[in-house]
């Protein structure tokens, strides 16, 4: 093909325009090489999403903690929690712990 025939092609003329070349260079620069590139923004948006998820998790934990503290203000609830969680008992009182077979680890069952 001759050069004059290439110059007549409308796509070659379009992409050889200096303004189009500058625009293409600008777009490539902004997407790949600039400090505010698309990939950096995508990474930052992913970080924001993970931080928002962890924020929701911590807010849920705080809410549960506040509810637990309000519940523990009652002395009967505190006693019930201490008996169930830490196996505390009153004087002259016996506690029997019943473990079901499926709650015992396998290595203890063989002994």
PEMOTA-V503821 format. One line per field, one symbol per residue. ss: DSSP state (H for helix, E for strand, L for the rest). psi: psi as a letter, one per 40 degrees, with the letter a starting at -180 (. if undefined). A space follows every 10 residues. Layout:
BEGIN
ss: ???
psi: ???
END
This chain:
BEGIN
ss: LLHHHHHHLH HHHHHLLHHH HHHHHHHHHH HHHLLLLHHH HHHHHHHHHH HHHHHHHHHH HHHHHHHHHH HHLLHHHHHH HHHHHHLLLL LLLLLLLLLL HHHLLHHHHL L
psi: iidddddehd ddddeehddd dddddddddd dddidfiddd dddddddddd dddddddddd dddddddddd dedhdddddd dddddefiii ifhihhhhhi deehidddde .
END
